Amino acid sequence: MVTSSTPAVSVVVPTRNRRSLLERAIASALGQRGVDVEVVVVDEGSTDGTARYLEALRDPRVTVIRHDRPAGVAKARNAGLQRARAQWVAFLDDDDVWSPDKLRAQLEALESHADAAGWSYVGAVVIDESLRIVGVERLAEDVDVADLLFAYNAIPGGGSGVVASTELVRSLGGFDPALGVVADWDLWIRLALAAPAAPVDRPLVGYLRHPEAMSRDVALLRAELQHVSEKHEQARADRGLAFDWDRWLVWTAMMLRRSGRRWGPARIYVWLSHGRRPQFLARAVLAALWPGWMAIRDRREARSIDPVWREEAERWLAPLRPPLTHEAGTRA
């Protein structure tokens, strides 16, 4: 069911078997201040009661597309994109959350941008499952974002930080259905080549870091990185740029270490050390012998967050956290 008036932004949310997280994500999308939204939920064959929850919502701003079998995140987002009615489309992963001011800040940036900006992205805070801040993802300054994107995914917030012209995204073919782990990165590259961006340097996305992140499938990730590298080879060569394989490998090793794995990241570090970066041998030993070191590193990073950013993010994250029970001191 949809409203008769045209919303300002269509929010596409793909989901599968994450009902509790989905409820929080939808609430943050519907809670946007000063922006009329519609939310298009694409349910990828959930079996955990998600369908019943969505039926019970009965919110005219929410449209549901149901896939009986999972088609993959790229196809799910594309299905939502085709249903979108607004001039602008935003993508929100079902495990992430937004500041209530996110979309308004992006629309204002797009409207005031000196060039005809076709898309916008924001900063993000990395959160754990209790919505506690454990890191930040900030915008790169004074650089061409397209140049950065040819090397790595420089857009904070995974698939949840971008607002773009619906017509533009459709003209680019949407998300590449051959991709899952890095489908968002590939689209951001194409957006950066097609139109100027209007960045908003504020922490307006809560990007969840959790144990079952699909980025830990190393073989799949490497195959997708190869696909993206080859797909944009000519455009990258025209700019005299190289694909930063080492950076992606370091990132993969860190994700593996956070999941408690030892030998996978150790092998990556050993490979990186061969003839190029011998300092990674120490990391290989550390990964193999002390898997808990990443937790210490993450706590150290969390303590070094810019207090201004932390304060802004805390203002909108705190109300989203479930209350503590007085008796047990645990979350209800």
Secondary structure, 3 states (H helix, E strand, C coil): CCCCCCCCEEEEEEECCCHHHHHHHHHHHHCCCCCCEEEEEEEECCCCCHHHHHHHHCCCCEEEEEECCCCCHHHHHHHHHHHCCCCEEEECCCCCEECCCHHHHHHHHHHHCCCCCCEEEEEEEEECCCCCEEEEECCCCCCCHHHHHHHCCCCCCCCCCEEEEHHHHHHCCCCCCCCCCCHHHHHHHHHHHHCCECCEEEEEEEEECCCCCHHHCHHHHHHHHHHHHHHCHHHHHHCCCCCCHHHHHHHHHHHHHHCCCCHHHHHHHHHHHCCCCCCHHHHHHHHHHCCCHHHHHHHHHHHCCCHHHHHHHHHHHHHHCCCECCCCCCEC
